[in-house]
Amino acid sequence: MEWLLVIGIIALVFSLLLLFSRDLIAVLGEVFNKPVNFIDEKLKAIRMPAGIAMVIIGGWIISVAFSYSQLWYLHIVGTLILLFGLLYLFMPGWLDWLSNVSSLLLMSTDEQIIGARKSLGVILLVSAIYLFYSAFLLTK
């Protein structure tokens, strides 16, 4: 029951922030959008060991998937890991290209959140009320 109250309080706080404080959300977005570390630079330094490890892990996951037919999704996971490992080994510039392409194509989530903040706030407020009501019913 305590976890319902904690989740309800968190939902209530965020719903009130979304409903009544557009400027605070923009300031929080600016604070949290600063990069802590650049992954591209870190991965370039360990490109070979990371690529070899990913190829080994991807191959192992695929071999496990062939042994257990009910784990069909492991074929997809293993293939993706194997593909990324091969890209790290044989095409080291792909990460820079992928980063540039994704930064051009992707939309900022800040714009979407601020645009839909009232709808999200109402949804969170209703969720918080439901969580408090569920916690109240559990106490009876």
Residue pairs with C-beta under 8 A, 6 or more apart in sequence:
1 135
1 138
1 139
4 131
4 132
4 134
4 135
4 138
5 131
5 132
5 135
7 131
8 127
8 128
8 131
8 132
8 135
9 128
11 124
11 125
11 127
11 128
11 131
12 124
12 125
12 128
14 121
14 124
15 120
15 121
15 122
15 123
15 124
15 125
15 127
15 128
16 121
16 125
17 24
17 25
17 121
18 25
18 113
18 117
18 118
18 120
18 121
18 124
19 117
19 118
19 121
19 122
19 125
22 114
22 117
25 113
25 114
25 117
26 110
26 114
29 110
29 113
29 114
33 110
40 95
40 96
40 99
43 50
43 88
43 95
44 92
44 95
47 88
47 89
47 92
48 88
48 89
50 85
50 88
51 85
51 86
51 87
51 88
51 89
52 85
52 89
53 85
54 81
54 82
54 84
54 85
54 88
55 82
55 85
55 86
55 89
56 85
57 81
57 85
58 78
58 79
58 80
58 81
58 82
58 83
58 84
58 85
59 78
59 82
60 78
61 74
61 77
61 78
61 81
62 74
62 75
62 78
62 79
62 82
64 71
64 74
64 78
65 71
65 72
65 74
65 75
65 78
68 74
87 94
88 95
113 120
